[in-house]
């Protein structure tokens, strides 16, 4: 019941303040301030932060439902990034500050090091919304293991960059940066676990965006008339809509299964890895196929900046690269299966 309440709250705020057509017609970013204020008042950005760390204390399942809702509206503010940052800080018992945050690293190959004097050094790419955030939560490695640090964005060097959806995606350089606070990470909290959390959140967002793409595309096919009948009556269009619905169903199932595995698991074990990695691969594939179908049904109008379709398709395609692209996770899955041996493959798959 709680999950429904949290999801409904998010949906209501997005419907009121983040309607895609209204944002598409906006001449500036003035809509971001009231949207973020409403989200913050509802406690959604700090959903995964315990109450004793100044957060909302919502469950992992609650937060995952918010991520799915954010995907369905293709919300161009760092809501899920702030949620991830709050979750990461909580793994070391660090309180979360108010305001927008993001996390680093956001790609599996990037690393941040802890120097002997406690400062941070490293260069991380593709950090979502770094230029719009006030703080960044970092997992860094030192001589004694992993630590979680809270860093002010102005202390870092931020390079301009954009995602496919025109949202900020920046390269962040830590040059002997002094964190505001830092503590050892809890056992089991590693860059790999951050990647698995990030991959699951992005999978949920992709699945949510695909759901909206399907709604938009079906509605358009029922409205568009060609050769004196709705294009939804043509067999080729019906076939494409069925394929799109199949991709949406697969993405929703894969992302939901990964979220359930993390929410109900005790650690980031093999089961969580299998679910999260598989979800990112499948959702990325669905994004590629689904966006192609949606644009094909819409024709030229779907590519125009005046139409809202691109707000979903471009973000879904861009989210494929965050926290490990599908090729990375497919390779990791291959290594995982090979290490366990052929005899364990079917029992492993059948157990999920």
N, C-alpha and C positions, 0 to 999 in steps of 0.2 A: 504493500500500500504506500509506503514511504517513497519508493522509487517512482510510483505514478504521480505523486504530489510534486516531487522535484522536477520530473520531466514536464508536467503540465505547467509549472511555474516558468520554466525556461521557454516552452512553446508560446506561452502568453506574452512574455516580454519580447520575444523575437517577432511575433505577429504584430504587436503594437509599434515596435520601434526599429525593426530590421526587415520590413517588407522589401523584397527584392526589387520590385518595380519602383518603389519610392527611393531606394538607395541608387538605383540606376538613373533616376531623373535628378538626383541631387547635384547641385552645382559646386558644393564644397563638402568638407568632412565634418560639418557642424553636427550631424546626426550622431557622431561617435560619442560625444559627451553625455547626452541623456541616456543613450543605450548602456554605456558602461556604468553610469550611476545607478540605473535600475538593476543591472546584474549584480553590482556590488551590494546594493541594499538588500537583495534577496540572498546574499551570501554564496552565490554560485561560483565566483572565481576561486574561493577558498573552500570548495566542497570537500576536498580530500585532506584538509588540515584539521587535526583534532582541536577540540575546544580549548584545551590547555595550551595550545600553540596559537591562539587567537583566530581559529578557523571555525567552520560550520559543523565539522564533525560528521559529515555525511558518509555513507558507506561507499565502497568502491563501485557497487552496482548503481547507486544513485548518480555518481559522477559519470559513469559510462553512459547512462541514459541522457545526461546533459550533452555529452559529446555527440551522440547520435542526433539529438535535436539541433545542435549547432551545425552539423553537416546538412541536415534537411533545409536549413536556411542559408547555407554557405556564408556563415557570419564572418565578416572580415575584421574582427577584433581578436586580440590574443586571449580569448576566454579559456580555451583548452590548454594553451601554453601556460597560463597562470595556474590552472589546476595542476598541471604536471609539475610546475615549479614548487607549488605548495606541498605536493606529495613528496617530492624529493627532499625538501627541507625537513619535512616531518620524519623522514627516515633517520635523521640525526638528532631529532628533538629540537630543531631550531624553529623559532616562531617566524611566521610569514608577515612581511610588511603589507600595508594596504597599497593598492595600486596595481598596475599592470606588470607582469613578470614574464620571463621566458626561461628556457633551460638550455644548458650546453653540457656536453656536445649533442648535436642533433644528427650526426652521421657516425656510423660505426667505426670508421677509420680514424676519426679525429680524437685527439687526447689533450688533456690539460694536466700539467704537472705542478706539484707542490714543491717549491724551492726550500732550501734549508732554513731560510728565515720566515717561512710560512706564507710567502707571497706566491702568486699563481703566474704561470707562464704557459703560453700555447696559442695556437691559431685554429679556430674552429669555423667551419663553413656552413652555409645554409641554415643559420639560426633564425627561426621564424619570429618576426616582429621585434627583433632586437632594437631597431631604431625607434620603436614606439614605446618600449617598456622602460620602466624606471629601475628595475632590478633584474638580475639574472642569477638563477640557481645553478651551481656548477658541481659536478662530481669530478674530483681530481685525484690523481694518484701520487703518493709520496713514498718515502722509504718505509713507512710503517703501514702502508695499505691505502685504502680509499677514504677520502673525506668529502663532506658536503660543505660547500661554502656559499655564502650570500654576497654578491658583488653589486655595487652601484654601476649602472651602465656608463655614466660619464667617466668612470675610471678606466674604461676600455677604449680601444680604437675600433670604431664601427665603420665598416665600408658599405657604401650604398649598394643595394641589390633588390631585386623583385622576383617573386615567384611567377609562375604562368598566369595566376589569377590577379597579378598586379599588387599582391600584398608584400609587405616588407620581408625580405629573406636576406640576411646580412652575414658577412664574414666578420667575426669578432676576434680581436687580438688581445691577449692578456700579456702585458709586458711588465713583469714583476708587480702585478696588481695586488694591493692589500685588500683582502676581503673584509666586509663589515663584521662577519662572524663566520666561524668554521668549527666543525666538530667531526670526529670519526663517524663514518657511515655505519649503520647497523649491519650485523652479519647478513650476508646475502645480497646487500645492495651494491651493485657494481654498474659500470657503464652498460653491460649487457642487459641488466634488468631494466635500466632506463630505456634502452632501445626497444625492449619487449613491451613496456608500457606505452611508449610513443607509437610503436607500430600498431598496437591494438586501438589506440585512440584515433589514429589516422584511418584505420580500417573502418571504424564506426562512422567517421565523418564521410568517407567515400561512399559507404553504403547508404547513409542518409541523403547525400547529394544525388545518388542514383535514384532513390525513391522519388525525389522531387522531379528529376529529369523525366521519369516515367509518367508522372502525373501531368507534367507540362506537355509532353509529347502526345499522350493519348488525347488530351483536351484539344490540342491544335489539330490533330488528325480528324477530330469530329467537327471542327469548325471550318477547316479549309475545304473548299469546293473546287474540283477540277473535272472537266468534261461532264459538268452538270450533276455531279454527285460527290459526296464527302470522300476524301481520300482514304478514310478508314474503311471504306467499302472495298477497296482494291485488295486483291489477294496478296500482292507483293508487300504492301504496307502492313497488312495484318500479320504476315510472316515476320516482318521486322519488329513489330510491336511485341510479338510473342517472344522473339529472341531477346529483346530488351528486358522484358519481364523476367525471363529466365536468368539473365545476368544479375538483375536486382535481387532476386530471390537467393541466388548463390552468395552474393556479397553480404546480404543481411544475415544469412545463416552462419557464414564463416566468421564474420565480425562478432556476432552475438555469442557464438560458441567460445571464441577467444576471451571475450569479456567475462563470461561465466566462469571460465577456467581460472582466471586471475582472481575474480571476486570470491570464489569458493575455495581457492587453493591456500596452502599455508606458506608456500615459497615459490620462487620462480624455478620450478623443477622441469623435468623433461616434458611432462604433460603440458605445462604452460608454454614452453618453447615450441612444441609441435603445433599447438593451437594458434599461437600468435604469429609464428612464421608462416604457417599455411594461410591464415587469414590475410596477411599483407600481400602474399603472392596472388591469392584468388581475387581479392578486392582490387588490386592493381590491374589485373587482367580484365575484370569486369568494367573498370573505369575506361580502359582503352576501347573495348568493344562497345560498351554502352554509349559513350559519348559519340562514337562514330555513327551509331544507329540513330541517336536523337537528332544529330545534325543532318543526317540524310533525309529523315522524315520532314524536318523543317525546311530543308532546301536553303536557299541563299539568305532568307530572313533570319535564320538561326545564327548566322555569323555576324550579323549587324550589331553594333554597340547598343542600339536602341532596344534590342530584345534581351530578355533576362536569361535566356538559356546559357549564354557564355559564362555567367556568374557561377554556374554550377559545373559546367563541363571543364572549364579551365582550372578551377580549384581542385576538382577531383583528379585531374591529370597531374597537377602539381604536387598534391599530397602523396602521390606514389613514391616520390624521392625522399621524403622526410623520414628519418629514423630507419633508414635502410630501404633501398629500392628493391623491387621484386627479384632482380637477378642476384642480389646479395643474399636475400633470404632463401631463394631457391638453392643456391650453392651451399648455404649453411644446413638446409634440410638434407641435401644430398650427403654431406659429410656425416650428419647425425645418423641417417639410415645406414650408411656404409659402415660406420663404427659399430653399430649394433648387430650387423650381419643379416643375411637374407632370411634366416629362420625366424627372426623376430619381427620382420616387416609386417606380415599380415596380422599377428596378434596385436602389434602396436596400433595399426590402423583400425582394426575392429574394436579395440577397447575404447575408442573415442565416441 
